[in-house]
Amino acid sequence: MRSTVIMKNLLKLMFAVIATIAVTGCIEKQKVTEKAVSQEPRQAVITFTFDDAPKSVATHAFSLLRDNDMLATVYLSTKFMDESGYVSWADVKAFDSRGWEIGAHTHTHANLTAIPEVGIMQELETSTKMFKDRGYAPTSFAAPLGELNPIGKKIIQQFYASQRDAWGNGGMNALPVQDVYHIKSLPLTDKMTMADINATLDRLEQEGGWLVLQFHDVGPVSTGPWSTTLLSEIVAEVKRRNIPVATISEVLKHHSVQ
Ligand SMILES: [Zn+2]
């Protein structure tokens, strides 16, 4: 009788010890997990976008990004295609084959707030047809000059899955993206320096989010206010900081609430 009581008490004690070890183990495990989460850097991603697009996007940007394993989204005005000084359909084919996203930017680079609804429809229909004839179906759009009013927005929503603005919040977007028809971007001008770019990249790394860079003419020589000679330095800096680069539609696929 007495030995049974001792055995019972011993068993109780063993269970208590095992339970304590298990609980302590769980707490330790939990602590490790919390530590890992808190130490994880804030999520940051960059998109390179090229508007219009000047020939330098094909002759300069394309090989530069390809050699650094980076993709881009190019917003094309179909009327400019094959015009002197702009990329050709053959260039677009090379972009597409490489994995670049082909985006739309109207047919004539029209200010969508300065033309009637029927004009907006014509712009988008002509662009869509010219792309379709060559096997492209853009889902990303950027309003020329960043000009978009509620009527224009309503119409482009019928044609495209996203719209990129030409400015706003230094090009920074919170993730997940709340309004895919107002993606903010940072236009690169000939006045910007690498100090400006580094300040922007510092902010991106500190705050997390999505930085959308907006380029026009790029290359070793400045061609005007909307050009930059800094692309190769920017690419090198983004690579050095190991910040992921993705196209507009790729980012939205993973970070959109809509
Ligand atoms: Zn443009």
Residues whose N, C-alpha, C, O or C-beta is under 5 A from the ligand:
A	BS01	ZN	D51 D52 P144 L145
